[in-house]
Amino acid sequence: MKDLVSIFADEISVPAKTILINADSFTDKLYFIKKGSVRVWYKNGNKEVTAELFLDNKVFTSTESFLFDEPSTYIFETMENSVLKYVTKENFDLFLSKTENVKDLFYQTLLKQSVAHIRSTVNLLKVKPEERYKQFIAQEPNIINRIPLNIIASYLGITSVSLSRIRARKDPED
């Protein structure tokens, strides 16, 4: 991962609520979150639906836009003040053409994120909300202090009221 991070030459600091990539737009940037968080979401009627959350030390972009020059399906927005590093597609391709092992590492990272997103989607269908919340908190224990609860509820596919009820219940194993 260290090799992959080394290609992110440019750094920007952006405030919370900054749209980095808009739906139906194109991007030529691949980002690395040095510090902060990014929400990936879309509109379904009047409702905002959170598809993914990225925290410190994660790589992200609109894959369809960056790799295939197609418009982004999602909106990518910072959730807190963030420090991001990025590389342009042109510089990224140039770097990959010179460094085969980093190319493999990039595609492994991309595949892992894709599999994680698929598992998250399957969890929405198969796992009860309370269990989804427990799994989510186990993976990212700090997230409750960093991301608003309504965004977490959206990501888990439940209402804010349901999330509040789940959080209020005592785990019998505690």
C-alpha positions in Angstrom: 0.0 0.0 0.0 2.9 2.3 0.7 4.0 2.1 -2.9 0.5 3.0 -4.1 0.3 6.0 -1.7 3.6 7.4 -3.0 2.0 8.2 -6.4 -0.4 10.7 -4.8 1.7 13.9 -5.3 -0.9 16.7 -4.9 -2.5 17.5 -1.6 -5.6 19.6 -0.8 -7.4 20.5 2.3 -11.2 20.8 2.0 -13.9 21.7 4.4 -16.8 19.4 5.3 -19.7 19.2 2.8 -17.4 19.7 -0.2 -18.6 17.9 -3.3 -15.5 16.3 -4.9 -17.3 14.4 -7.7 -20.9 15.1 -8.7 -23.3 12.6 -10.2 -23.4 12.7 -14.0 -19.9 14.4 -14.1 -16.5 13.1 -15.0 -13.3 12.9 -12.9 -9.7 12.4 -13.8 -8.6 12.1 -10.1 -7.9 9.2 -7.9 -8.0 10.3 -4.2 -6.3 9.1 -1.0 -7.8 10.2 2.3 -4.9 11.3 4.5 -7.3 12.6 7.2 -11.0 12.9 7.0 -14.0 11.1 5.6 -16.0 10.9 2.4 -19.6 9.9 1.8 -20.6 8.3 -1.5 -24.4 8.9 -2.1 -27.1 9.3 -4.7 -30.6 10.7 -4.8 -33.6 8.5 -4.9 -36.5 10.9 -5.4 -36.2 13.3 -2.4 -34.2 10.9 -0.4 -30.4 10.8 -0.1 -29.1 7.2 0.0 -25.6 6.6 1.3 -23.8 3.9 -0.7 -20.4 4.0 0.8 -18.3 5.7 3.5 -14.5 6.1 3.4 -12.3 7.1 6.3 -8.6 7.8 6.8 -6.1 5.9 4.6 -8.7 4.8 2.0 -8.4 5.3 -1.8 -11.5 6.3 -3.7 -12.8 7.7 -7.0 -15.7 7.3 -9.3 -14.5 4.1 -10.8 -16.7 4.3 -13.9 -15.5 7.8 -14.6 -11.8 7.4 -13.8 -11.3 4.0 -15.5 -13.9 4.1 -18.3 -14.5 7.8 -19.0 -18.2 7.5 -18.1 -20.2 9.9 -15.9 -20.2 9.2 -12.2 -23.3 7.4 -10.8 -22.7 8.8 -7.3 -21.9 12.1 -5.5 -18.7 12.0 -3.5 -18.8 14.5 -0.6 -16.5 15.2 2.4 -18.2 14.6 5.8 -15.7 16.5 7.8 -12.7 18.7 7.2 -10.4 16.5 5.2 -6.9 16.4 3.8 -6.8 14.5 0.5 -4.0 13.5 -1.8 -4.7 12.9 -5.4 -3.2 11.8 -8.7 -4.6 12.6 -12.1 -5.5 9.8 -14.5 -2.7 10.8 -16.9 0.0 10.7 -14.2 -1.5 7.5 -12.8 -1.4 5.7 -16.1 2.2 6.9 -16.7 3.2 5.6 -13.3 1.5 2.2 -13.9 3.2 1.8 -17.2 6.5 2.0 -15.4 5.7 0.0 -12.3 4.0 -3.4 -12.8 3.8 -4.3 -9.1 1.9 -1.1 -8.3 -0.5 -1.8 -11.1 -1.3 -5.2 -9.5 -1.6 -3.6 -6.1 -4.0 -1.0 -7.4 -6.2 -3.6 -9.0 -6.1 -5.7 -5.9 -7.2 -2.7 -3.8 -10.0 -1.9 -6.4 -11.2 -5.5 -6.3 -11.2 -5.6 -2.5 -13.3 -2.4 -2.4 -15.7 -3.8 -5.0 -16.1 -7.1 -3.0 -16.7 -5.1 0.2 -19.4 -3.0 -1.5 -21.1 -6.2 -2.9 -21.0 -7.8 0.6 -22.5 -4.6 2.0 -25.3 -4.7 -0.5 -26.0 -8.4 0.2 -26.0 -7.6 4.0 -28.8 -5.1 3.4 -30.9 -8.0 2.0 -29.9 -10.9 4.3 -28.8 -9.5 7.7 -31.2 -7.9 10.2 -30.6 -4.2 10.9 -29.3 -4.8 14.5 -26.7 -7.2 13.3 -25.7 -4.9 10.4 -25.1 -2.1 13.0 -23.0 -4.4 15.2 -20.9 -5.5 12.2 -20.5 -1.9 11.0 -19.4 -0.7 14.5 -17.0 -3.7 14.8 -15.3 -2.7 11.6 -15.2 1.1 12.3 -15.6 1.7 16.1 -14.7 5.4 15.8 -17.2 6.2 13.1 -20.1 7.1 15.5 -18.0 10.1 16.7 -17.2 11.2 13.2 -20.3 10.7 10.9 -23.8 12.0 11.6 -26.2 9.2 12.7 -28.7 9.9 9.9 -25.9 9.2 7.4 -25.0 6.0 9.2 -28.7 5.0 9.2 -28.9 5.6 5.5 -25.7 3.5 4.9 -27.2 0.7 6.9 -30.5 0.9 5.0 -32.6 1.9 8.0 -34.3 5.0 9.4 -32.8 7.3 12.0 -35.5 6.2 14.4 -34.6 2.6 13.9 -30.9 3.3 14.5 -31.7 5.2 17.7 -33.8 2.2 18.9 -31.0 -0.2 18.1 -28.4 1.9 19.9 -30.7 2.3 22.9 -31.0 -1.5 23.4 -28.6 -3.2 25.7 -26.7 -6.2 24.3 -27.4 -9.2 26.5 -23.7 -10.2 26.2 -22.5 -6.8 27.6 
